[in-house]
Amino acid sequence: MGGLWSRDLEEEKLFEDHVQDLVKESPVVIFSKTYCGYCASAKSDIKAVGKQVENFPGVNTFELDQISGGSKLQAALSRMTGRYTVPNVFVLGESIGGGDEVSMLRHSGGLKKLLEAASKA
């Protein structure tokens, strides 16, 4: 039976698997949109702190408004993390939050510690 319902679940699973693959490709990953101010702030914070970290691997950024299937990737991210908005930032495979969380981590020193760990991965 299954039909449409089954295909929808299969597609959701494919996009969730794709997100997991993207997150595994790099120690630091940002799912973003080009027009999003919070995304720009998170990217700026990570870039600034990354300059203070020896051997920082850089960031793999996926602009969901610029790639095919971006809305489906965002839906998969929301199912996986409970975060419905961008940015959605991952360090070492774990979602650390969005723009506000990255800013708080930067000011507390936690972001530098996370990026140092990422540089050793």
ZAMARGU-4260 file (C-alpha; in steps of 0.2 Angstrom, whole numbers, plus 5000, padded with zeros to 4 digits):
<rodrens>
0) 5000/5000/5000 | 5011/5015/5006 | 5010/5025/4990 | 5012/5044/4992 | 5015/5043/5011
5) 5029/5030/5009 | 5037/5040/4995 | 5036/5056/5006 | 5045/5047/5021 | 5058/5040/5009
10) 5062/5057/5002 | 5063/5064/5020 | 5075/5050/5025 | 5085/5054/5009 | 5087/5072/5014
15) 5091/5068/5032 | 5104/5057/5026 | 5111/5070/5015 | 5112/5083/5029 | 5121/5070/5039
20) 5134/5067/5025 | 5136/5086/5023 | 5139/5088/5042 | 5152/5074/5041 | 5162/5082/5027
25) 5169/5096/5037 | 5172/5099/5056 | 5162/5116/5055 | 5147/5118/5044 | 5134/5132/5043
30) 5117/5130/5034 | 5113/5148/5030 | 5103/5159/5018 | 5112/5173/5008 | 5100/5187/5014
35) 5099/5182/5032 | 5106/5195/5045 | 5108/5182/5058 | 5117/5170/5046 | 5129/5184/5042
40) 5133/5188/5060 | 5136/5169/5064 | 5148/5168/5049 | 5157/5183/5054 | 5159/5177/5072
45) 5165/5160/5067 | 5177/5168/5054 | 5184/5181/5068 | 5186/5167/5081 | 5193/5155/5068
50) 5207/5167/5065 | 5213/5165/5083 | 5214/5146/5081 | 5229/5137/5075 | 5226/5126/5060
55) 5207/5131/5059 | 5200/5120/5045 | 5188/5134/5039 | 5169/5133/5037 | 5159/5123/5025
60) 5144/5134/5021 | 5128/5129/5012 | 5117/5143/5006 | 5100/5135/5006 | 5092/5149/4996
65) 5105/5145/4982 | 5106/5126/4981 | 5093/5114/4973 | 5083/5106/4987 | 5087/5119/4999
70) 5070/5120/5007 | 5069/5101/5009 | 5086/5102/5017 | 5080/5115/5029 | 5065/5104/5033
75) 5076/5090/5036 | 5087/5101/5048 | 5072/5106/5057 | 5066/5088/5060 | 5084/5083/5065
80) 5088/5098/5077 | 5071/5106/5081 | 5078/5122/5074 | 5066/5129/5061 | 5077/5144/5056
85) 5094/5148/5049 | 5108/5148/5053 | 5110/5131/5059 | 5128/5129/5064 | 5137/5112/5067
90) 5153/5109/5075 | 5160/5091/5075 | 5143/5084/5069 | 5133/5093/5083 | 5121/5107/5080
95) 5127/5121/5092 | 5112/5132/5087 | 5110/5148/5077 | 5115/5166/5077 | 5111/5170/5095
100) 5119/5155/5102 | 5135/5157/5091 | 5136/5175/5098 | 5134/5170/5116 | 5147/5156/5113
105) 5159/5169/5106 | 5157/5181/5121 | 5159/5167/5133 | 5174/5160/5125 | 5165/5143/5121
110) 5166/5146/5102 | 5185/5147/5103 | 5185/5130/5113 | 5174/5122/5100 | 5184/5128/5085
115) 5200/5123/5093 | 5192/5105/5095 | 5187/5106/5077 | 5205/5111/5072 | 5211/5095/5079
120) 5198/5083/5071
</rodrens>
